[in-house]
Amino acid sequence: MEEFHGAKLSRRERQLMDIVYQRGQVSVADVLEDLPDEPSYSTVRALLRILEEKGHLTHEKDGKRYIYRPTEPRQQAGLLALKQIFHTFFDKSIEKTVMTLISDVDISDEELDRLSQLIENAKKGDTL
């Protein structure tokens, strides 16, 4: 299964990407504010550079600091991550995936109705 830009991410790299997507753009100082167990400034700077080398981030200079932004829209990155989880953990089974997603959350009647409608549309061959 192809991962975002074909490059595997470490746990810490995923944490950084989460912060970047939540904020939209970050400096090293922004990441340090949001990361647990406070790594050093140089560690965060190195990880951001690695993520840029892997094609996940781009940067521009803002005075003395670099501002990093994701290279892919959040929705696109989320779709690729979901596809990987679907293939890796749920044996490419839509049923297993959906059952897992809905088993641990409170779903309103309205959401269930919308899901039912999506299923009916899929049966008819209609797209979203």
N, C-alpha and C positions, 0 to 999 in steps of 0.2 A: 504494500500500500504506500503510495506516495505521500510524504508528509509535506507540510508547508515549505516551499522552495526546495524540497528534497533533502533537507537537513534535519537531523534529529536534534531535539532540544533537551538539555539537562533540566533537572527540577528547578534549579536556580534561574536558568534562562527562561523557563516558562513563567516563573514568578515575575521576572522583569517584563516580559511581554504582556502579562496581565496588567501590570501597572501602566505600561505604555498605552494599552487599549483603553483602560479606565480613564486616563488623563487626556489622551489624544496626542500629547507631545510631552516630553520630559527632558529635564537636565539631570545630571548625576545627583545633584542635591535633592531633586524631587524623588528620585528612586530611593535614596537613602532615607527619606522621611517615611516612605511606605513599606520598606522591606523589614521583615522581622529579623531578629538577631544581628542587626546592624553590621554588615560587612564594611570593610574599609572603602574609602573614596576610590583608591586605585583599583580595588577589586571590581567595583561597580563600573568604573570607566572601562576596564578591560573587558568585562562581560558585554557591555553595550557595543564596544568595537567588534567583538566576536559575532554578536547578533547582526551587526552591519555587514561583516564579511560573509556571513551565511545568507545574506539577502533579505533579512527580516526588517531591518531598520535602515533609515537614511538620516543624515544630519545636515544641519546648517549652522553656521557660526552666528552667535548673538553676543557681540562684544568678546569677552574672554571665554565664554562658555559655549558648549555645543548643545543644540536642541535636537533631540531625536524624535523621529516620527516613524510609524509603521509604513512598510512599503505596500501592504495589502490592506484593503478595507476590513474592518472588524468582522463583518458578516461573512466575507470570503474566507478569512482565516478560521472562523468558527465552523463553517461548513466543512472545510478540510479536516479540522480536528474531529468533528463529529463523525465523518466518514471513517477516519482511522479507528475511532472507538467502536463504531458499528462493526467493522471488519475484525478487529482484534478481540473484542470482548463478547460480542453477541453473535458470532458465527454468521454474519450477514443476514440475520433474522430480524425483519421489521417487528414481528410480534414480540420477540424477546426484548428488543430495544424499547418499544412503547410500554410494555408491561413494567419494565424496570423504571422507566421515567414516571409513570403514573402511580406506582405502588407506594411511594413514600411522600407524596404531596397531597394537599387538599385541592381538589379540582371542583370548580363551581359547575353548576348545571349548565351555565352558558358556555363554558369551555367544552364540556362534554358534548353539547349540542353542535358546536363548531367542529369538533373532531368527528362526530358522526356525519356531518355534512361533507367534510373532506373525504371521508371513506366512501360515501355515496358517489361523490364526484369522481373519485378514482375508479370506482366500479364502472362508471359510464365512460371512462376515458378522458374526462375533462381534466384540464390542468389548473393549477392555482392561478 
